[in-house]
Amino acid sequence: MTGMTSESCPRSEARRVGNGTEAVSRPTIGVFALQGDVREHERVLAALGARTTLVRAAGDLAGLDGLVIPGGESSVMDKLSRLLGLAPAVRAAIDDGLPVYGTCAGMIMLADRIANPITGQQSLGGLDITVQRNAFGSQVDSFETRLSVPAVSEDPVHAVFIRAPAVLQAGPGVDVLASVPAERLESGVDCGLVPGSVPVAVRQGNLLATSFHPEVTGDWTFHRYFLGMIAG
Ligand code: GLN
């Protein structure tokens, strides 16, 4: 797979409504389906009107308008995606501008740098951030909170963090959309970006990533925002 060109990557379909020319978009979103909470993302995306398709091999990327990489275990996703030859194909699609949204482990997969990978762990990369895996502690340290995300929503967003990564560093092209207080971090984790605060939602062009899991909360703000990135 050499990545998608504008010719091979069809945009959302548009159809005529009544006598007018109102565009109704129904994008096709792939869900990276090697491991993790694939079904949850599929359900949200379908409820928001998108077509969904599972991505397990390079050929599954053809014709996608966007891709979601779910939460789960990034080291497993990494191993499987390289074994199956999916990793280089997704990276090529990212470089070609495919919109991709990564949640939790998906954020780790999109990060250019992992501060604490397991031995041999790689990421797809594309997003100019350094992440720390499990930065808020283990499963028992999972927490829920309401996040202020002014660029995305007027209302606070309900966010669930489960063995979540934190963004320790971000390049100049990265917009921080939401942060949590640094005291949430496990002791010893140092986030030097903004004193006292840790980014947990970021965007860089076609790439969106959140440390948390909107697919399990019923708060679909970030999925809507992602579909808006595609439509826009
Ligand atoms: N800690 C996991 C990892 O390293 C991510 C956890 C999650 O996706 N909930 O991949």
Residues whose N, C-alpha, C, O or C-beta is under 5 A from the ligand:
A	BS01	LIG	G71 G72 E73 S74 S75 T103 C104 A105 R133 N134 I162 R163
